[in-house]
Amino acid sequence: MPYATSEGLRIYYEIAGAGPPLLLHHGLTGSWRDWEEFGFLDGLQDDYQLIMLDARGHGASDKPHDPAAYGFERGVADVVAVLDDLGIDRAHYYGYSYGGLMGWALGKYAPERFLSLVIGGAHPYPPDKAVWARLERMREHLTQGMEAYIAWRETQLGPWPAAFRQRGLENDTAALAAAITLDQAERFDDSLDQMTMPVLIVTGDDDELYAGSRCHLAASQLRDASVVEIPNAQHFTLYARGDLVLPHLCRFLARVATPATD
């Protein structure tokens, strides 16, 4: 099984396809298999070498229970460790939700390792009171077990896809609760000026966590950025619906991943 070592922890990853390297980062409670189930693997592997990791605390990666073992800088270290394990100097990136926040963190802590960033369901500003309250409620429900957590989330999102729900039930709740740490309030807008790579921000116009207005604001503060706001899409919709995201993602990558010709 392919593992990279990061700060003494094993970080699991899978590789598929061939072409320019594209690292995919899942959302909270997810795993690399989400990309397979939601259509991203089939939609991208013919044109890109896909690098799909399990974030620490998730999937087949190590799952410390100490909140001090988590945080965005440590998550960035894990992503860089996977690239180093593969001997890849620079890659393209797509992450959604928690993976989207990690994209902003990569732009802050390791911008030199990325050719482009596609950031879904996240903006770089500290969460407002409503989002912070949601994070606290997530922690509370996780302490009651994954069944309770998923039931709570399904009251907001509707039923989870069956395979995704089963993987969710297999999560380590103590590790996930530890991962929702105070640095979720970390701000990344103080480093937007160093993000000189092309950036695409993908958001739904009905995202209950990350309003599109702040995504547009972030794009206006970046050197080379654009926003795709997909109509009638809530936060989870764009994670699970590769068919809605892939046309925009592929169009962007075709522009930034194709070498310039004379």
Disulfide bonds with the S-S distance in Angstrom:
none
